[in-house]
C-alpha cells in the first residue's frame, strides 16, 4: 500500500441511490426514462459556489464517451442532467477529478477498472505522477448504498477501492473507514 499521507479512502453509508438522483427537481420528466436505463449515473456537484449550482469536473464528457465506447456493453452510463444545464469546471489543479458516479454494486469493479484505463489513456507516461479524486456511490440489491471517496495516486485506485468493495460485499462493518483507509 502507498504511504497513507498520500492517499485517503473513506466509505460511508449513503441514501443517495439512483432514485434519489433521478428525482432531483432539475431532472425533467422527459429525461427520467433514459436515466432509468442506466447502471452508471454521472451526477453533478451541487451548490459548488454561488452562481454555479450544478457542475461537473472538466473531462466528464470525455469519460462519458469513453464509457459508451467500451466493448463491454454491460456498462450503461448516463449524465444526470439535461443538456442545456450541463457545465464543466476545472475543480482542482493538482488532481484528475472524476465525476461523482452512482453505480450498481455488481458493476462497480468493472467501472473502477474503466476509470483507471481512461486515466491511463489520458495521461500515458505521466500516469505514475497522477493523483485522482474519485467518488462513487455503490448501490446494492435491496437499496442499501455506500459512498466511496478516494484521493491519492491513481495507481492505488483499483486496489484500495476493490478492497472496500469486497468488504461491502461481505456486509462487514469494516467497510466504512476513516481518512487514510483506517477502519473505524
RODO-2510 file (C-alpha; in nm, 4 decimals, decimal comma):
residues 184
     n   res          X          Y          Z
     1     x     0,0000     0,0000     0,0000
     2     x     0,1207     0,3518    -0,0714
     3     x     0,2141     0,5925     0,2057
     4     x    -0,1037     0,6874     0,3914
     5     x    -0,0063     1,0552     0,3855
     6     x    -0,0512     1,0466     0,0078
     7     x    -0,3837     0,8669    -0,0098
     8     x    -0,7178     0,8810     0,1597
     9     x    -1,0084     0,6406     0,1224
    10     x    -1,3376     0,6818     0,3025
    11     x    -1,6539     0,4737     0,2932
    12     x    -1,9782     0,5979     0,4437
    13     x    -2,3374     0,4804     0,4356
    14     x    -2,5472     0,6688     0,1830
    15     x    -2,9102     0,7220     0,0910
    16     x    -2,8234     0,8732    -0,2474
    17     x    -2,9216     0,5923    -0,4821
    18     x    -3,0447     0,6042    -0,8433
    19     x    -3,3963     0,7154    -0,7413
    20     x    -3,2560     0,9964    -0,5278
    21     x    -3,0713     1,1475    -0,8246
    22     x    -3,3282     1,0758    -1,0957
    23     x    -3,5946     1,2513    -0,8876
    24     x    -3,3996     1,5725    -0,8347
    25     x    -3,6012     1,8863    -0,9121
    26     x    -3,3740     1,9804    -1,2035
    27     x    -3,4345     1,6485    -1,3851
    28     x    -3,7246     1,6906    -1,6299
    29     x    -3,9795     1,4118    -1,6642
    30     x    -3,8764     1,3630    -2,0279
    31     x    -3,5204     1,2664    -1,9196
    32     x    -3,6179     1,0207    -1,6439
    33     x    -3,6940     0,7175    -1,8691
    34     x    -3,3471     0,7450    -2,0251
    35     x    -3,1802     0,7737    -1,6830
    36     x    -3,3729     0,4726    -1,5520
    37     x    -3,1986     0,2525    -1,8115
    38     x    -2,8523     0,3448    -1,6798
    39     x    -2,6457     0,1396    -1,4374
    40     x    -2,3867     0,4179    -1,4062
    41     x    -2,5046     0,7756    -1,3457
    42     x    -2,2541     1,0598    -1,3587
    43     x    -2,4024     1,3192    -1,1254
    44     x    -2,3231     1,6896    -1,0775
    45     x    -2,1693     1,8509    -0,7755
    46     x    -2,4460     2,0622    -0,6311
    47     x    -2,4123     2,4166    -0,4977
    48     x    -2,0453     2,4271    -0,5908
    49     x    -2,0402     2,8031    -0,5408
    50     x    -2,2747     3,0985    -0,5780
    51     x    -2,3954     3,1262    -0,9356
    52     x    -2,2784     2,7711    -1,0157
    53     x    -2,5463     2,5428    -0,8723
    54     x    -2,4612     2,2315    -1,0777
    55     x    -2,1184     2,1464    -1,2143
    56     x    -1,9185     1,8544    -1,3480
    57     x    -1,5390     1,8335    -1,3445
    58     x    -1,3524     1,9017    -1,6676
    59     x    -1,3286     1,5791    -1,8665
    60     x    -1,6708     1,4426    -1,7735
    61     x    -1,7822     1,4457    -2,1377
    62     x    -1,4697     1,2538    -2,2399
    63     x    -1,5210     0,9941    -1,9634
    64     x    -1,8859     0,9548    -2,0652
    65     x    -1,7865     0,8992    -2,4302
    66     x    -1,5131     0,6536    -2,3236
    67     x    -1,7603     0,4509    -2,1150
    68     x    -2,0095     0,4416    -2,4023
    69     x    -1,7446     0,3278    -2,6495
    70     x    -1,6146     0,0401    -2,4360
    71     x    -1,6508    -0,3014    -2,5929
    72     x    -1,8236    -0,4158    -2,2726
    73     x    -2,1919    -0,3373    -2,3180
    74     x    -2,2670    -0,4120    -1,9512
    75     x    -2,1803    -0,0511    -1,8652
    76     x    -2,4774     0,1740    -1,9461
    77     x    -2,3754     0,5275    -1,8463
    78     x    -2,5816     0,8450    -1,8449
    79     x    -2,5134     1,2003    -1,7333
    80     x    -2,7743     1,3005    -1,4780
    81     x    -2,8675     1,6434    -1,6084
    82     x    -3,0444     1,7908    -1,9081
    83     x    -2,8140     1,9023    -2,1854
    84     x    -2,8762     2,2776    -2,1552
    85     x    -2,7814     2,2697    -1,7822
    86     x    -2,4572     2,0751    -1,8361
    87     x    -2,1496     2,2742    -1,7286
    88     x    -1,7885     2,1669    -1,6760
    89     x    -1,5483     2,3488    -1,4472
    90     x    -1,1859     2,2882    -1,3502
    91     x    -1,2318     2,1820    -0,9896
    92     x    -0,8757     2,1074    -0,8770
    93     x    -0,5462     2,1856    -1,0456
    94     x    -0,3266     1,9109    -0,8995
    95     x    -0,5670     1,6191    -0,9428
    96     x    -0,7655     1,4407    -1,2096
    97     x    -1,1181     1,4824    -1,0741
    98     x    -1,3618     1,2111    -1,1794
    99     x    -1,7324     1,2986    -1,1754
   100     x    -1,9310     1,1504    -0,8895
   101     x    -2,0863     0,8240    -1,0055
   102     x    -2,3809     0,6190    -0,8845
   103     x    -2,3062     0,2565    -0,9733
   104     x    -2,4771    -0,0803    -0,9246
   105     x    -2,2684    -0,2984    -0,6888
   106     x    -2,2060    -0,5854    -0,9315
   107     x    -2,0782    -0,3410    -1,1935
   108     x    -1,8572    -0,1385    -0,9563
   109     x    -1,5283    -0,3306    -1,0124
   110     x    -1,5688    -0,3018    -1,3899
   111     x    -1,6451     0,0707    -1,3569
   112     x    -1,3371     0,1324    -1,1397
   113     x    -1,1210    -0,0520    -1,3948
   114     x    -1,2728     0,1524    -1,6789
   115     x    -1,1967     0,4779    -1,4927
   116     x    -0,8389     0,3647    -1,4321
   117     x    -0,7992     0,2725    -1,8002
   118     x    -0,9485     0,6092    -1,9019
   119     x    -0,6960     0,7969    -1,6868
   120     x    -0,4146     0,5751    -1,8168
   121     x    -0,5212     0,6538    -2,1735
   122     x    -0,5353     1,0276    -2,0966
   123     x    -0,2077     1,0528    -1,9026
   124     x     0,0114     0,7985    -2,0814
   125     x     0,3650     0,8005    -1,9423
   126     x     0,2685     1,0596    -1,6766
   127     x     0,0388     0,8059    -1,5049
   128     x     0,2684     0,7370    -1,2078
   129     x     0,2721     1,1059    -1,1148
   130     x    -0,1057     1,1398    -1,1490
   131     x    -0,3272     1,1899    -0,8466
   132     x    -0,7010     1,1377    -0,8600
   133     x    -1,0137     1,2363    -0,6712
   134     x    -1,2694     0,9599    -0,7218
   135     x    -1,6162     0,9300    -0,5693
   136     x    -1,8855     0,6731    -0,6297
   137     x    -2,1937     0,5587    -0,4510
   138     x    -2,2369     0,1846    -0,4785
   139     x    -2,5990     0,0652    -0,4738
   140     x    -2,6575    -0,2958    -0,3744
   141     x    -2,9683    -0,5003    -0,4447
   142     x    -3,2218    -0,4167    -0,1782
   143     x    -3,1440    -0,0465    -0,1979
   144     x    -2,8582    -0,0148     0,0518
   145     x    -2,5826     0,2166    -0,0621
   146     x    -2,2325     0,3190     0,0389
   147     x    -2,0329     0,6191    -0,0778
   148     x    -1,6632     0,5603    -0,1507
   149     x    -1,4255     0,8544    -0,1810
   150     x    -1,0621     0,8046    -0,2801
   151     x    -0,7986     1,0741    -0,3072
   152     x    -0,4442     0,9802    -0,3930
   153     x    -0,2167     0,8283    -0,6563
   154     x    -0,4077     0,6769    -0,9471
   155     x    -0,2031     0,3575    -0,9037
   156     x    -0,3790     0,2943    -0,5690
   157     x    -0,7303     0,3497    -0,7032
   158     x    -0,8119    -0,0044    -0,8120
   159     x    -0,6528    -0,1851    -0,5175
   160     x    -0,7954     0,0270    -0,2384
   161     x    -1,1433     0,0721    -0,3862
   162     x    -1,1644    -0,3004    -0,4692
   163     x    -1,0704    -0,3914    -0,1114
   164     x    -1,3570    -0,1737     0,0166
   165     x    -1,5962    -0,3237    -0,2409
   166     x    -1,5009    -0,6718    -0,1180
   167     x    -1,5808    -0,5732     0,2393
   168     x    -1,9111    -0,4185     0,1295
   169     x    -1,9960    -0,7437    -0,0483
   170     x    -1,9327    -0,9354     0,2728
   171     x    -2,1526    -0,6915     0,4618
   172     x    -1,8881    -0,6207     0,7261
   173     x    -1,8777    -0,3018     0,9288
   174     x    -1,5065    -0,2787     0,8420
   175     x    -1,6114    -0,1436     0,5020
   176     x    -1,6742     0,2011     0,6481
   177     x    -1,3492     0,3757     0,7185
   178     x    -1,1844     0,6827     0,8493
   179     x    -0,9455     0,9022     0,6480
   180     x    -0,6299     0,7284     0,5223
   181     x    -0,8150     0,3973     0,4881
   182     x    -0,8035     0,3033     0,8570
   183     x    -1,1057     0,1048     0,9766
   184     x    -1,3339     0,2728     1,2252
***
